[in-house]
């Protein structure tokens, strides 16, 4: 049973100066997509449709649903 999580991220128009300044922060150098939605790169995002946590790396809500579906609790045992 294949499950997918889709997210669309739309950037606003970014100027050449903004690109240079963003690069100078060092943030985009180790990012697969070249930006960090939870960092400086967030200022470029105009719209997001889908999983915010999926853009960061792991779609948490969807992962929790899959775990619950196979009997794994997503809550700490004392909760």
BAZA-72458 format. One record per residue (C-alpha): x, y, z. Coordinates in steps of 0.25 Angstrom, whole numbers, plus 5000, padded with zeros to 4 digits. Each point is the difference from the previous one (the first is absolute). Layout:
BEGIN
<<X,Y,Z>>
...
This chain:
BEGIN
<<5000,5000,5000>>
<<5007,5012,4995>>
<<4998,5014,5007>>
<<5005,5013,4995>>
<<5000,5014,5006>>
<<5000,5011,4990>>
<<5003,5015,5003>>
<<5001,5012,4991>>
<<5009,5012,5004>>
<<4999,5012,4992>>
<<5010,5011,5001>>
<<4998,5015,4998>>
<<5009,5007,4990>>
<<5014,5000,5006>>
<<5010,5011,4996>>
<<5014,4997,4996>>
<<5005,5008,5012>>
<<4991,4991,5009>>
<<5006,4988,4994>>
<<5014,5005,5003>>
<<4996,5004,5014>>
<<4993,4987,5003>>
<<5012,4992,4995>>
<<5009,5008,5009>>
<<4993,4995,5012>>
<<5005,4986,4997>>
<<4986,4994,5002>>
<<4998,4995,4985>>
<<5013,4993,4999>>
<<4996,4987,5006>>
<<4985,4999,4997>>
<<4995,4991,4989>>
<<4990,5010,4995>>
<<5010,5012,5002>>
<<4991,5006,5011>>
<<4995,4997,5014>>
<<4986,5003,5003>>
<<5002,5001,5015>>
<<5012,5010,4998>>
<<5003,5012,4992>>
<<4994,4994,4987>>
<<4986,5001,5006>>
<<5000,5015,4996>>
<<5000,4996,4985>>
<<4987,4991,5002>>
<<4988,5006,4994>>
<<4991,4987,5002>>
<<5000,4986,5005>>
<<4990,4989,4997>>
<<5002,4987,5007>>
<<5009,4996,5011>>
<<5009,5010,5007>>
<<5008,4989,5007>>
<<5001,4993,4987>>
<<5008,5011,4994>>
<<5009,5000,5013>>
<<5003,4985,4997>>
<<4989,4991,5006>>
<<4985,5002,4998>>
<<4996,4998,5015>>
<<4985,4999,5000>>
<<5001,4990,4988>>
<<5010,4992,5007>>
<<4992,4999,5013>>
<<4988,4995,4992>>
<<5008,4989,4994>>
<<5006,4996,5014>>
<<4986,5000,5006>>
<<4995,4992,4989>>
<<5010,4989,5003>>
<<4998,5000,5015>>
<<5011,5009,5004>>
<<4997,5011,5010>>
<<5005,5014,4997>>
<<4998,5004,5015>>
<<5010,4998,5011>>
<<4996,4989,5009>>
<<4997,5008,5012>>
<<4991,5010,4992>>
